[in-house]
Amino acid sequence: MQKVLISGASVAGPVLAYWLRQYGFEPTIVERTPALRHGLGGHAVDLFGSGVEVARRMGIDEAVQAARTRTEWMTLFRNGKKPVEINVDKLSSGISDRHVEILRGELTSLLYDATRDRVEYLFGDSIATLNDDGHGVDVTFEHGEPRRFDLVIGADGMHSTVRRLAFGPEESMRRPLGGYLGVYSMPDELALGNRMFVHMEIGKIASTYGVHQTGQARAAFLFRRQEELRYDYRDKDQQKRILADEFRDYGWEVPRLLKHLDAAEDFYFDSITQITLDSWQRGRIGLVGDAGYCPGPAVGGGTSLAVVTAYVLAGELAAARADLPSGLRNYENKIRRFVDLSRAVGPKVMGSIIPGSATALRAVPLVASVLPHLPLWAQRKVWSQNGVGKALDSLPLPDYSDLVRVPQS
Ligand SMILES: Cc1cc2nc3c(=O)[nH]c(=O)nc-3n(C[C@H](O)[C@H](O)[C@H](O)COP(=O)(O)OP(=O)(O)OC[C@H]3O[C@@H](n4cnc5c(N)ncnc54)[C@H](O)[C@@H]3O)c2cc1C
């Protein structure tokens, strides 16, 4: 059996491993964190149309539906204005008639459960070096023994190690969109339940939403900043200080949210940045999901993109079987248009979720509250005109079912 090493056990990695196993490959996943980021951690992410369809083909669609976040209402606050109530379900059904919002940790757990019996997982390790000699790839690890694989795929996110080792430093392929985001868990002091509160100012938003599975809440902050902030993306304390300084004088419920920042163990902070690399394969090494073409966290539908492209990558490798590098090239050609559309969406979505001007601050709540009341065809038209619907719900999924070599379990 051909052996494939996948770096990263979040979304793209396990989806790829699942399908490779179906097609008779032997996948191994190496994940830097010592154990799976279980269940309820992380932030809410979206699966749209074709992403939901991949979940159905994997037989996990019912579990994904059951685990959805169930945020039904969003209340938008602005200083000096009446709060605006928005029906979240209706708003997102305008983008796609098949849409599920789920916590990333929950999705990862479901994908792990769907693969754990048939895929080798190596937790708490990372690739240290890669040497592709044209016939295979010799890999050394930070901890484990060196091994040789037929193919290596980086599914290790925006700050991918595989990408750095095989394609070059991250600095040369980043496109910051001028925004930052921070997210963490906290007690549900505002009794949010299935509700989300969002407070907007020009250039900043503070929000909090209930997580029904844990009875907790999550605080999420976004802000604009044209010049890049300098920080170490592994230094959480430094990032917490940046966020606290940025929102110190914000008002609204922010002091209550910031009170829990220091203690937050699942704190996430990063810049809203796209990865602009235009080729995601080199010999026997490839990239999938955020590692290859992150469209910007929270603004570009990265989760659907990761799921769908991992499915296509596995299918193209199976179709090429004897010539894996050509499978990688075919994958690249198949997904390019979809990736381009997702990249185009990021700046537009960022423009609407973090208002950049007084006009945007007036327009965003108005549009968000009116849209759900329009007929579905009109909502679709609006979304497709700004590119969102088109990008997130557009890739026709190829059918690779005749390549399956092992019975569905
Ligand atoms: C705060 C936030 C909000 C978001 N909101 C949304 C949203 O609303 N909708 C949406 O669709 N998307 C959203 N996203 C984006 C979404 O999370 C990603 O696009 C998606 O998770 C990409 O999946 P991935 O598997 O490619 O990469 P990731 O989910 O980033 O996973 C990478 C994995 O690789 C592991 N790893 C990293 N380095 C190494 C290494 N050296 N060795 C081994 N393993 C390694 C990591 O631990 C991780 O498990 C959001 C992201 C963030 C951060």
The ligand as an ORCA input file, in Angstrom:
! r2SCAN-3c Opt
* xyz 0 1
  C     -11.058     32.432     15.328
  C     -11.371     31.755     14.029
  C     -12.656     31.835     13.523
  C     -12.947     31.170     12.340
  N     -14.215     31.253     11.862
  C     -14.537     30.562     10.755
  C     -15.866     30.580     10.262
  O     -16.742     31.236     10.813
  N     -16.143     29.853      9.151
  C     -15.188     29.097      8.548
  O     -15.494     28.404      7.587
  N     -13.921     29.082      8.964
  C     -13.568     29.804     10.047
  N     -12.295     29.800     10.488
  C     -11.259     29.116      9.695
  C     -11.181     27.641      9.972
  O     -10.921     27.382     11.337
  C     -10.040     27.073      9.122
  O     -10.146     27.547      7.810
  C     -10.096     25.566      9.071
  O     -10.017     25.052     10.375
  C      -8.941     25.040      8.208
  O      -8.698     23.700      8.497
  P      -7.258     23.070      8.291
  O      -7.407     21.633      8.698
  O      -6.756     23.393      6.946
  O      -6.282     23.838      9.289
  P      -6.374     24.069     10.850
  O      -7.774     23.921     11.341
  O      -5.661     25.322     11.148
  O      -5.555     22.849     11.465
  C      -4.181     22.699     11.382
  C      -3.778     21.554     12.304
  O      -2.386     21.319     12.141
  C      -1.795     21.229     13.421
  N      -0.393     21.621     13.281
  C       0.127     22.867     13.154
  N       1.453     22.803     13.011
  C       1.787     21.493     13.034
  C       3.008     20.795     12.914
  N       4.173     21.432     12.774
  N       2.999     19.444     12.979
  C       1.827     18.771     13.156
  N       0.632     19.390     13.280
  C       0.608     20.736     13.204
  C      -2.615     22.147     14.301
  O      -2.458     21.833     15.676
  C      -4.010     21.845     13.782
  O      -4.564     20.730     14.413
  C     -11.952     30.451     11.651
  C     -10.663     30.378     12.158
  C     -10.374     31.031     13.334
  C      -8.994     30.913     13.862
*
